[in-house]
């Protein structure tokens, strides 16, 4: 699937019960409907056991929540990039604040994902980490100060300089890498502010997954752009 639309919105289902099993499919369908209606690219990052379920039922970009930098072999309990790809994912998150890695592990995971033909979104927490991640050849960087995740306070307003600084730092390292804004994103003005700061989209979770009506929450997010 070609990620040609702009902006990019990725909904991380985490391990929320509201986004588990058939509920993951329901949220993916809402993403698909809003994506087509408003001409934006909306993807989902379900739990590993739900990747095949979602990809099989909904024509929507599916991302893994993590992969390990391994090849096929004796790696019990680790996540193989090719398996994720075969399950129907087009990309993966790497180094989310809830699944933090060393820089060496990030590098290995990016290489493994690229080898399997997966898009990569490396999550970072500050400007320096963003610049370092950009040097690894990832497709996207998602800047997410961990103290703001799940608070409802968007990084685009709480700490706009970390977004703008990351955008500038990443461009200085690799102009092909795009920056997403994460942490606290839930409303249309949050997305608009993120775009004005130079980001290519947003990574969000609870604002959609835990909403009473995920489709309506997505519409409120994109209707202003």
ABEGO torsion letter per residue (X at the ends): XBBABOBBBBBBAEABAAABEAAAAAAAAAAAAAAAAAGBBBBBBBBAAAAAAAAAABBBBBBBABBBBBBBEBBBGBBBAAAAAAAGBABBBBGBAABBBBAAAAAAAAAAAAAAGBBBBBBBABAAAAAAAAAAGBABBBBBBAAABGAGBBAAAABAAAAAAAAAAAAAABAABBBBBBEGBABAAAAAAAAAAGBAEBBBBAAAAABABAAAAAAAAAAAX
